[in-house]
Amino acid sequence: MKKEELTQKQINRRDLVDGAVLIIIAKKGKTMKGELTQKQINRQDLVDGAIFELLEQLAPNGAQLQWNIEHIGAVRDAVLNVLVDNCKVMSEMDFYPYISESDDN
């Protein structure tokens, strides 16, 4: 990559989806602009954790759910749609911070 290399820290993030997204972006010739702040990472953790807890509460008693970021992401997208697009109470970045990308070219 020309502009900046993905750091090992970015690739090894605890959140598997973020890591997968970084790898996909790298393969598509994109670079990341900056890094998430600790506050933004904490917000992501809060949202994902709250969604997982909701899924556990809604599952039948005794159901043992495994952490599955794809399932959490599906719910996250629905909640984002309601809070950001429908209710307009916050921005997408405020709801779930992310790193924007740019073309390498």
N, C-alpha and C positions, 0 to 999 in steps of 0.2 A: 504494500500500500504506500501511496506517495505522501499524503498529508500527515497522517499520524498512525502509528501502529496500535492495535488493540493491546492493552496491557494484560498481563496474566491475572491481575486482580479483577479486571472487567470480565474476563472469560471464566474465572473461577467463582463467580458470585454464587451465594447460597441458593438463590432463586433460580431453579433450573430453566425456567422459561426465558429469563433475561439472558442466561448463558447461551441458550439455543438461538435466541434472536441475535445476539452479538455474532455468533458464528455464521448465521445465515447472512447477516449484513456484510460480514467480511467476505463471504463468497460472492456476493453480488457487487463487489467493488465499491462499497460504501465505507465511510469512516464515521466515527462517533465524534460529536462535538461535546467536549467536556465530560465530566463525570457527575453522577448524582451526589448530592450532599448527604451527610448522615441524616439530616432531618427528612429528606426525600425518601431515603431508604427506609427510615422508621415508618413513614406514611405508607409505603408499599407493604411493609410487614404488617402494619395495623389492618389495612384493608384485606389482605390475603388471609390473615389470622381470623378476622371477624367473619369472613365468608366461610371459612372452614368450620368455625364454631356453629354458624347458622346451619350448615349442612348436617353437622353432627346432631344438632337439636331437632332437625326435621326428619332425620332418619328414624326408622322403627327402633324401639328399645332393643338394646343388645347388638345392633348393627355396628360392626367395626369398620369404620371408613379409614382408608389409607389417604395420606396427603397426595393429592393428584392435582398438579398445577394446571392441567388442561381443564379439569372440571371447575376448579376455582376460577380460572380465566373466563370460562363461559358465563359463570354467575357474575363475575366482575364486569364483563361487557354489558350485561343486562342492567346492572345497578348503575353503571356509568350512563347508559342511555336514559334511564329515568332521572337521575340527579342532574346530569349535565344538559341533555337535549330536551327533556320534557319539562322538568321543574325549573331548570335554569338557575339553580342555587349555587353552582360553582363551576369552575372551568375544568376541562379534562386534566390539565396539568395539576390543578389543586386536588382533584380526586385521586389520581394515580400518576405521580410524576414519572417522566421518562426522559431518555436522552434522545434528542433529535439527531437525524442523520443527514449527511450530505453526500453527493456523488464525488467519487475520486477524480473524475475527469475535469 
